[in-house]
Structures are given as structure tokens and as C-alpha cells.
Amino acid sequence: MRARTAAGTLALVMGSVTSALAASGAREDNSGVFVWIFLGFCALIIVAQLVPAVLTMLGMAKGVKESFGERAEVKSR
């Protein structure tokens, strides 16, 4: 009987404590200004590499379009 009472009391106490152990929802990351400068620099590098890649793809698409637009010439002997 004592074990059952102790288990019930323990379950009751732990059940009421779970809300106190929950996360508050606020996020603390302690990131300083140098972390944000570094992340901005990384983003700048990515954007600088995307611009020429997009221009190259557009040029390739234009070349493919022009090559399909030409008709094959038939040479007679």
C-alpha cells in the first residue's frame, strides 16, 4: 500500500511539473554582430555566383532554340 501511495504521489508531482519544464518559446542564440556579418558575406558570395549561372543558362537556352529553328539543308549531288 505504501508503494502505491508513493507512486501516486510521485505521478501527481511529476504531472504538475511538466508545464514548468516546457520551453518558453523564446529563442536565445547569443549571435553577435560578427556572426551576422559573416552570414551576410556568405549570402553575397552565393548571389554573386548565381547571377553568371543564370545568364549562362539563358544563353544556352537561346542557342538551343536557334539550333532547332534552322532547317536542315539538303545538298543535291
Residue pairs with C-beta under 8 A, 6 or more apart in sequence:
none
